[in-house]
């Protein structure tokens, strides 16, 4: 695996003052590792962005700290929730002769006949797995070919993944499903849709009721009562009452 170079400088600014570093285009970071003394560094934001785009969290970065080169992996990249700009970086220094544990992402390749024919939906319960390997043997990604998934229920498990197991040990449960063809509409989805329709109908009825003035409602009720009881009768006069008696 190619090692991408990145220059860094030792950092003397800490705490809340690091915001001043970001204002001038630097990202605060530190380098740590097994049997490694932690050092605080800073890297140029524009240079780091280019490197991270190439290596992600699985590629080796040849970090030069004031001229001294260190093979590192990018770990725990903190991102600003609004601007998406990097706030802090952890560089994990590795030994090229010692295995490390990392999470490697998946990449879906090919086309599923079940999806193409609209028989089922492609479900991806997980997006990465944990492996252990030498830093130089860590793959950037693991490809999953879905071209043989033809029917609902077809699946691919961790144990079915194509990797060089002489160099890479997969630590994730081998029975874990990573890709599966599910039903187009499940019973759970039908239930949810029915609940949504009921809520919408109730909300619509409430909106209509609020739109009718109280006088209108009273008139409507009075009209219904008249319709049910026929013509409205006036009470008898005293003369009519005495004749009837």
C-alpha positions in Angstrom: 0.0 0.0 0.0 1.3 3.4 -0.9 2.2 5.7 1.9 1.0 9.3 1.4 3.2 12.0 2.8 2.0 14.8 5.1 4.0 17.4 6.9 3.3 18.3 10.5 4.8 20.7 13.1 5.1 20.3 16.8 2.3 22.2 18.6 2.8 24.6 21.5 -0.8 25.9 21.6 -3.3 24.1 23.7 -6.8 24.4 25.2 -9.1 27.1 24.0 -6.3 28.8 22.2 -6.3 26.2 19.5 -9.2 28.1 17.8 -6.5 30.6 16.8 -4.7 27.8 14.9 -7.9 27.0 12.9 -8.3 30.6 12.0 -4.9 30.6 10.3 -5.5 27.3 8.5 -4.1 24.7 10.8 -5.7 21.7 12.5 -4.6 20.6 16.0 -3.7 17.0 16.4 -1.6 14.5 18.4 0.4 11.4 17.6 0.1 8.4 19.9 0.6 4.6 19.7 1.7 1.4 21.4 4.9 2.2 23.4 4.9 5.6 21.8 5.2 8.9 23.7 2.3 11.1 22.7 3.3 14.3 20.9 1.1 17.3 20.0 1.3 18.5 16.4 -0.5 20.7 13.9 -1.1 20.2 10.2 -2.2 22.5 7.4 -6.0 22.0 6.8 -5.8 22.1 3.0 -3.0 19.5 2.9 -4.7 17.2 5.3 -8.0 17.3 3.3 -6.1 16.1 0.2 -4.5 13.3 2.1 -7.6 12.2 3.9 -9.5 12.0 0.6 -6.9 9.5 -0.6 -6.3 7.3 2.4 -9.4 7.6 4.7 -8.9 5.8 8.0 -7.3 2.7 6.5 -4.4 4.0 4.5 -0.9 4.7 5.9 0.2 8.4 6.2 3.9 9.1 6.1 3.7 11.9 8.7 6.8 14.0 8.8 7.0 15.8 12.2 9.7 18.5 11.9 11.5 16.2 9.4 11.1 12.9 11.4 8.9 10.5 9.5 6.3 8.4 11.3 3.9 5.8 9.7 0.4 6.7 11.1 -3.2 5.9 10.6 -5.9 8.6 10.9 -8.2 7.9 13.9 -11.1 9.7 15.5 -11.3 12.6 13.1 -13.6 15.2 14.8 -15.8 17.2 12.4 -17.6 20.5 13.1 -21.4 19.6 13.1 -22.3 22.7 11.0 -19.3 23.5 8.7 -18.0 19.9 8.4 -14.5 21.2 8.9 -12.0 19.1 10.8 -11.5 20.2 14.4 -9.0 17.7 15.7 -7.1 14.6 14.4 -5.7 11.6 16.2 -2.7 10.0 14.4 -2.0 6.5 15.5 1.6 5.6 15.0 2.1 2.0 13.9 4.9 -0.4 13.4 5.0 -1.8 9.9 6.0 -5.2 11.3 3.1 -5.4 13.9 -0.5 -6.1 13.1 -3.2 -3.6 14.0 -7.0 -3.7 14.3 -9.0 -1.4 12.1 -12.5 -1.1 10.6 -12.7 -1.4 6.9 -15.7 -0.1 4.9 -17.7 -2.0 2.3 -18.2 -1.1 -1.4 -21.2 -2.7 -3.2 -20.3 -3.7 -6.8 -22.5 -5.3 -9.5 -26.3 -5.3 -9.8 -28.7 -7.6 -8.0 -31.2 -9.3 -10.4 -33.8 -9.2 -7.6 -33.4 -5.4 -7.4 -33.3 -5.0 -11.1 -36.5 -7.0 -11.6 -38.1 -5.2 -8.6 -38.6 -8.4 -6.7 -36.9 -7.2 -3.6 -35.0 -4.5 -1.8 -31.2 -4.4 -1.2 -30.6 -4.2 2.6 -27.2 -3.4 4.1 -27.4 -3.9 7.9 -23.7 -3.0 8.4 -21.2 -0.8 6.5 -17.9 -2.0 7.7 -16.1 -4.9 9.5 -13.2 -5.1 11.9 -10.0 -6.8 10.7 -6.5 -7.3 11.9 -3.5 -7.1 9.6 -0.1 -5.6 9.1 -0.5 -1.9 8.2 0.8 -2.5 4.7 -1.8 -5.2 4.1 -4.9 -3.2 5.2 -7.3 -2.9 2.3 -8.8 0.5 1.6 -12.2 -1.2 1.2 -13.8 -4.6 0.8 -15.9 -5.2 -2.3 -19.2 -7.1 -2.1 -20.5 -8.5 -5.4 -24.3 -8.6 -5.3 -24.8 -9.9 -8.9 -25.8 -13.3 -7.7 -28.6 -12.1 -5.3 -31.7 -13.2 -7.4 -34.4 -13.9 -4.8 -35.9 -12.5 -1.6 -33.9 -13.9 1.3 -30.6 -14.2 -0.6 -27.8 -12.9 1.6 -24.1 -12.5 2.0 -22.4 -13.1 5.3 -19.1 -12.1 6.7 -17.8 -15.6 6.1 -18.6 -15.2 2.4 -16.5 -12.1 1.8 -13.6 -12.3 -0.6 -10.4 -11.3 1.2 -6.9 -12.6 1.4 -7.2 -14.5 4.6 -3.5 -15.4 4.7 -2.8 -11.7 5.4 -6.1 -10.5 6.9 -7.9 -11.9 9.9 -11.6 -10.9 10.1 -12.6 -10.2 13.7 -16.3 -9.6 13.1 -18.7 -12.5 13.6 -18.6 -14.7 10.5 -22.4 -15.3 10.6 -23.2 -11.6 10.5 -25.2 -10.7 7.5 -23.7 -7.8 5.5 -26.1 -7.8 2.5 -29.6 -9.2 2.1 -32.5 -9.1 -0.3 -35.7 -8.1 1.6 -39.3 -8.0 0.6 -40.5 -4.9 -1.2 -43.1 -4.2 1.4 -42.8 -6.0 4.8 -45.6 -6.5 7.3 -44.0 -3.9 9.6 -44.0 -1.4 6.8 -47.7 -2.1 6.0 -48.5 -1.5 9.7 -46.6 1.7 9.8 -48.2 2.9 6.6 -51.7 2.1 8.0 -50.9 4.1 11.2 -49.7 7.0 9.1 -52.9 7.0 7.0 -55.1 6.9 10.1 -53.2 9.8 11.7 -53.5 11.8 8.5 -57.3 11.2 8.3 -57.7 12.2 12.0 -55.7 15.4 11.4 -57.7 16.2 8.4 -61.0 15.7 10.3 -59.7 18.0 13.1 -58.7 20.6 10.5 -62.2 20.6 9.0 -63.9 20.9 12.4 -61.7 23.8 13.3 -62.6 25.6 10.0 -66.4 25.5 10.7 -67.6 28.4 13.0 -69.6 27.4 16.1 -72.7 29.0 14.8 -72.4 26.9 11.7 -72.0 23.8 13.7 -75.1 24.7 15.8 -77.2 25.4 12.7 -76.1 22.1 11.1 -77.1 20.2 14.3 -80.5 22.0 14.4 -81.0 21.2 10.7 -80.3 17.5 11.3 -82.8 17.4 14.2 -85.5 18.9 12.0 -84.8 16.5 9.3 -85.1 13.6 11.7 -88.4 14.8 13.4 -90.2 16.2 10.3 -91.7 19.7 10.3 -91.3 21.7 13.5 -94.7 21.9 15.4 -95.7 25.0 17.3 -97.2 24.5 20.8 -101.1 24.5 20.8 -103.1 27.6 21.9 -105.4 27.5 25.0 -108.5 27.4 22.7 -107.2 24.4 20.8 -106.3 22.7 24.0 -109.8 23.2 25.5 -111.4 21.9 22.3 -109.3 18.9 22.4 -110.3 18.2 26.0 
